[in-house]
Amino acid sequence: MRSSLSWLFLPLFALLSLSVMAEPEGAAQALHLLSYVAADYPATVASGEVIDSGEYAEQLEFLAVLQGLVVALPAKAGRDELASGVEALRLAVQQRQPGQQVADAARQLGGQLVQLYRLSLTPAITPDPARGAPLFAQHCAICHGDRGAGDGPAGLGLEPPPANLRDASRLDRLSLYDLYNTVGLGIEGTDMPAFADQLDERQRWDLASYIAGFSAKSRSSAAPFSLAELAGKTPVEVAAEGGDATAFRAQRAKPPLQQRGPQELIDYTRSTLERSLQAYREGNHEQAYDLSVGAYLEGFELVESALDNLDAGQRKTTERALMAYRQAVQDGASIAQAAQALELAKRELGKSAELLGSGAMNASLTFVSSLLILLREGLEAILVLAAILAFLRNTGQQQAVRSVHVGWGVAIVAGFGTWALAAYLIDVSGAQRELLEGATALFASVMVLWLGVWMHDRRHAAVWQDYIKSSLVGGGGRFGFAVLAFFSVYRELFEVILFYETLWLQAGADGHGMVIAGAGAALLLLLGLAWVILRGSRKLPLTTFFSANAVLLCVLSVVFAGHGVAALQEAGVLGTRPVAFFEFDWLGIHPDAYSLSAQALSLLAITVLYGRSWLSERRRLMEAK
């Protein structure tokens, strides 16, 4: 049984020969072989003596194949020098030169190959190991084991055995790109298949990042490496350059989102969309869709708040153009239609870039932007809280009032805690933010609908008094109010903090006072609205108060449903279907069939539940007569 991981990096050399055509795959496979030599040769010799004859023989075989690959590459200045380097590498192996010396030479040749044939070693979208985890469980754990130790049930008796992916000494000689390449190529002569046909490019990068995590022992607060470094370098190379290899291992296992300025983010969006269209032309529709989602979430979405402060209309127009291209890809539109949608999106991106490049913020614009951020995002939360508190105070449920205060208080702490984690400890991706917002909005929609119908059912004084006698709001009810208060506040707070962080930087030192003044004015307006609701509700008859509160909560349920679906669409979970309809973002109304359908479903639920309540009331009246 061979102890080496040679089979992990062995390309499909049985299919190759000296007559390999000059195709990009030839350069990629040559790079794959060089990576294999750099990773496994050091374990085959020691002090000029062969310590693993079988592995050493394979090294020589692969170098012969490598020479044929290089000769068959497209002729250009530098290819002959590359071929001479490969020949020198083969002689070094034959002479059993020190492992690290040969590994360094192989990596150096790999760098020349990358530059000469312009191979891309960097993923278009930052790899996400959270997406890689289920892929590993589905495709890899059966052989490699749940923890990557090579002890999976299907791996018993295999020759060679599945690799131990927790072997740090070997994984340290592999780059993230090496792992990505291995997942795609498969291993000829072993039971490991090629996954290029089953997993798209993004999924292979996600899986590679997850695998890299098996040898990462700790996280680090060191300065982030670039995505190109994380993908193309090995921990051994980083250590040799005097870098922090421990931090490098941790970061390639969970690559941090790249920090880019507004113009760089627009450029990233544009270039990623172009890669998406290229993948679409090549028939890789799934990868094209993933790239279109990544272009938005890791590019344009990060400048949306800054653009909103300058021209909200342009932000909406650009966002719709990006969604239209994404939907064209998802629907399988013709290449011409997809290209046309992309050109429209690029034009709108250009307009947005001009605004971001020249849009200085004066004092009045800064104040209004700050005012609207808190008003827009906080209005729904304050209406829910005011409605709940008015109901509880008017019905004497002081215990439950305290629970509501605890709920929104914990939400504020959790919101700032989430922001701090995302800013200093972990990276919260755009998709994760939108998923969180969408899920909490839909949950809140269901909760406020339930509460609104519940209040409507008890709007009559006699019915309420019967309920008070039979069942005061107990522990479970108080917990439910606390949960609703928590999600009503938490669902928007994280995003509000990010918006203000953007505005703070955008306004500059001279505009910080206006940011604070605008936020303060908005807070006073929201508190004033809450006071009016609480104060006015005490003067209303119980039946009128309950009915008004129920209507308010049901309206908010419809609003939350629209916002929730829109967030899931931005995350790429749901598609888009633009329709001819007006847009009113404050009410969650978007000209999209899915979003409007969710709101229609909410209205239908309200109609059914209120109809049931009306019929029950009619029966009670009939029985009373």
Buried (B, 14 or more C-beta within 10 A) or exposed (E): EEEBBBBBBBBBBEEBEEEBEEEEBBBBBBBBBBBBBBBBBBBBBEEEEBEBEEBBEBBEEBBEBBBBBBBBBEEEEEBEEBBEBBBEBBEBBEEBBBBBEBBBBBBBBBEBBBEBBEBBBBBBBBBBBBBBBEBBEEBBBBBBBEEBBBBBEEBEEBEBBBBBBBBBEBBBBBBBBBBBBBBBBBBBEBBBEBBBEBBBBBBBBBBBBBBBBBBBEEBBEEEBBBBBBBBBBBBBBBBEEEBBBBBBBBBBBBBBBBEBEBEBBBBBBBEBBBBBBEBBEEEBBBBBBBBBBBBBBBBBBBBBBBBBBBBBEBBBBBBBBBBBBBBBBBEEBEEEBBBBBBEBBBEBBEBBBEBBEEBEBEEEBBBBBBBBBBBBBBBBBBBBBBBBBBBBBBBEBEBBBBBBBBBBBBBEEBBEEBBEEBEEEEBBBBBBBBBBBBBBBBBBBBBBBBBBBBBBBBBBEEBBEEBBEEEBBEEEBBBBBBBBBBBBBBBBBBBBBBBBEBBBEBBEEEBEEBBBBBBEBBBEBBEEBBEEBBEEBEEBEBBEBBBBBBBBBBBBBBBBBBBBBBBBBBBBBBBBBEEEEEEEBEBBBBBBBBBBBBBEBBBEBBEEBBEEBEEEBEEEEEEEE
